[in-house]
Amino acid sequence: MNLISNFPPTAELQALDAAHHMHPFTDGAELAAKGARIITRAKGVTLTDSEGEEILDAMAGLWCVNIGYGRDSMAEAAARQMRELPYYNTFFQTSHVPAIELARKLAEIAPGDLNHVFYASGGSDANDTNVRLVRHYWAAKGKPEKKVIISRKNAYHGSTMAGASLGGMTGMHAQGGLPIPDIVHIGQPHWYAEGGDMTPEEFGRARARELKAKIEELGEDKVAAFIAEPIQGAGGVIIPPDSYWPEIQRICDAHAILLIADEVICGFGRTGQMFGSQSYDICPDIMTVAKGLSSGYIPIGASIVCDEVANTVAEAGDFNHGYTYSGHPVACAVALENLRILEDEKLVENVASGTGPYLAEKWRQLAEHPLVGEAVIRGFMGSLALTPDKAARAPFAAETGTIGLIARGHCFENNLVMRHVGDRMIIAPPLILTKSDVDVLIERAVRALDLTLARIKDEGLYR
Ligand SMILES: *Cc1c(COP(=O)(O)O)cnc(C)c1O
């Protein structure tokens, strides 16, 4: 096998990177000062950097490399399709085999009557599609004024104008004039940070009922849809109380609004079932998928749509929407091979009953660490809340994220990719993770937590 193993020295790459490459979600000046860590190759759950260091990737890239790195059959699927038909569009009454086969496959594995697929290039643009689709649907039903979409604070639905507007990240809304009109946000089911004296179950129900209150405030005839991640990912792996989703489902059933489950992270096995909606008994009208759909080997996303919405839209004439790369044949072929691997190697089962329970047990034990206020996990999505005061679930006196960033630095130095969101530490490892990988992950996490605690005590930040 030929690997691209010759590259310039790290310092040279870092200088070129800082000079010419604008990074997403990055402080450019800080990056230029420090230099990026440059990843050169990867296999299984392990990344290798330009200095030859081996790093355990407990984030599966950006929550996407579900089948792990370095799969030859994925490269072969892409090469085969590129030779056969590298590109053709699916506009104007044309189609091709990979787009058809993947749509059939997604309709087969998606729950309920989610039988129709509109392709995008990622999760953000799939959510843009959803905004236009649900508004077009209601207009086709003779209700053009039914166009408000209710989302949640601290949600993540992507970074395009519509995606970031649906999302509830204040830092994103602060840049670029967001949110766009007719998108509103209710509270998130984040008991640890916001639940006060309520029990998690009481709090979950209360937060769900904010949806009912918002529908009543706006008028049901103005509301098109509610969108939510089954488990909030980028918001900090916020696992909702068990009372939350049943109450949301009840409210959606009682009102004529569509329910969009953003499965971009939860989909394709991460929660221990194929979709997060199945783990929480959610019956969505539309699911957004991306990330694990191709395990990140190639960009692709999709909206998986129920019969009623798809049939109504089909009968309403042209849907004036689409992307040059909607249903890209190479991306579809790679996604099909990814789904074959996921099923043949029983990777969803590995999350539910193989490595999953072992990871959960070890992860929850991290709650015994003096710095950890809670250690929660569902399937292969886990988070730790860092705190100076466990009993009070108190934040640090330092600005939010200061301690998380320090902990993340110690993880990275100890060859573990674990992200921080504010002062929460999060993991979402590849679904191929083994029990011995778990042992390495936990050992490095503990070491990073110990180093973080020592350092913040030294620097007077442990308060
Ligand atoms: C990552 C993500 C998106 C955006 O997907 P992109 O492929 O980055 O556009 C949307 N929703 C959720 C829940 C995500 O985690």
The ligand as a Gaussian input file, in Angstrom:
#p B3LYP/6-31G(d) Opt

LIG

0 1
 C      -22.310000      18.488000      13.140000
 C      -23.765000      18.726000      13.282000
 C      -24.486000      19.397000      12.294000
 C      -23.813000      20.042000      11.114000
 O      -23.277000      19.124000      10.238000
 P      -22.139000      19.605000       9.198000
 O      -21.879000      18.360000       8.413000
 O      -20.999000      20.118000       9.996000
 O      -22.735000      20.669000       8.354000
 C      -25.848000      19.494000      12.437000
 N      -26.474000      18.968000      13.502000
 C      -25.817000      18.326000      14.475000
 C      -26.578000      17.732000      15.609000
 C      -24.433000      18.208000      14.410000
 O      -23.762000      17.624000      15.396000

